[in-house]
Amino acid sequence: MEAYQEAAELMLNKFQALSDAAVQQVHEAVDNSLQTRLSLNIVAQAPVIYMPQHSLSNESLMIDFGRITLSNYFEFVNPSKVLPDTTIPVPDPGIMLEHMVVKLENLRLSRVVLKDSSVQAEKHVLLPINVELKTRRNLNPNIYSAIPILLVNGGLNEINISFSQGDYRVLQEVLFDNFNDTPSSTKGSVKTTPVTTGSSAKSTNKKNKTQQKVEEKNTTENDNPVKIAVSFDLGMKSVILNLYTCDQPIAEWHNDFPEDKRLATFNLKQFNVSGQMASDSSSQFIAKLNDIKLQDSRPGSNRQITK
């Protein structure tokens, strides 16, 4: 009996020592935590979508989503650190944030001629653009709600579109011919089923249950404080749209349009959208536009109002 008690006490002492060591390791890990816990760098070639005029046509629209880059890292914020978008201190023992960057490079829209499943000629409609989004996610919103759960920033520099009469024709043909190029299907007969209404007593019970659910939902919402779920700030420096009244032969697709064929130029500068959405489904949006201009570029238009 004494030997059993001694063995049990020895085992308990070992468990206590292991527990104390584990607690000490956790404290050391928190105190000496690195800013980067996990880092990802994923690069993938995005898909290319071809939309021909119809199943037998070699003229097509091509949407190339370019290259997608995804990278992220985790940041442990100590109570002594002050975040740039709030003055409320971080509580003990700290919070964890996830930072992520998503890049979409060389996204473009083109008009192409296909032959044997390969591109023989290409004419840019939307010149290649680059999009970059930066996100910051609060992984401890229940502990620290002074910052949004998800913060999104980013945008793009310039969108340059060159659109001619021939491009408009191909776009219309894709919309009407391609989407209608489907085999005819027979419509089955639809059987109607009579709907019976319940008694007034069932309607009253259903109304009472609905009212009870609404009251429970309101009580739950009052218990949980409103938090900022998403905050975003997206910007775009400029959009340039050039319209032309002609079409180029395939052999001249690599050349610029002649200036005397220019119809109009649309220019939009400094467009920004920001806002936030709260956990109670409320939202706030702010849109800012610095300058917008539409200019008539037809020959002889200088004798009249052109802007």
C-alpha positions, 0 to 999 in steps of 0.5 A: 500500500505504501509503495502504491502511494509513493508511486502515485505521489511521484507520478503527480509530481511529474505531471505538476512539473510538466504542467509548470513547464508547459505554462512557462513555454507558453509565456515565453512564446507570447513574450518572445513572439515573432511578428511573422508566424506564417508566410505564404507566397502563392503565384498562379497563372489565372485562366484565359476565357474565350467567347467565340461568336458561335461554335463555328466562328474563328472570331472571339473575345478573349478575357485573360485574367493574367497572373494571381499572386497571394501572400500573407503573414500573421502579426502578434500585436503587444499591448504596448503597440499602438495601431495606426487607425485607433487610439484605444490600447490593445488589452493583455495579452495581445491580439493576432492580426492577419495581413494579406496581399492579393495582386492581379497582374496583366488582366486584359480584354482582347478581340482575337482570331483563333485557328487550331485552338491558338491565337493568330491575331490579337487586338487589345480592347482593354489594355493590361491592368494591375489590381492590388488589394491589401487586407488586414483581419482581426483574429480576436474581435471578441477581445478587441473591437476597436478596429474592424474585423476586416480592413480592405485597401487597394485599387488600380492606377489606370484603365485604358479602353480603345473601342471601335465600331468593329469591336462593338459588332463582335461584342454584339455577335457574341452576346446574341449568337454565342448565348443563343447557340444552344440545342432546343429543349422540350419543356415538360408539363408543369403540374400544379398542386393545390395549396390548402390553407390552414385554420385561423388557429394555426395562423395565430400560432405561427404569428405568435412564434414569429413575434417570439423569434423577433423578440429573441433576436432583438434581445440577442442583438442588445446583448452583443455590441455593434462591431465594424465588420468590414471597412474598405477604401478602394481607389482608381486614378483614371479611366480613359475610353477612346471611341472610334468610328471604323474597323481595322483589317486584321493585318493592322491590328498592331497599329493605332487608329487614325486620329480622323476616325476618333469619335469621342474621348471619355476621361474620369480621374481620381475615383474613390469609394470608401465605407464600412459595414457593421455587424447589425447590417448597417452600412455607410458609403462615400464616393468621391469623383475628382474630374470627369470629361467627355470630349467630341473628337470628330473632324470639324467639331471644333466649330461647336461645343465639344466638352 
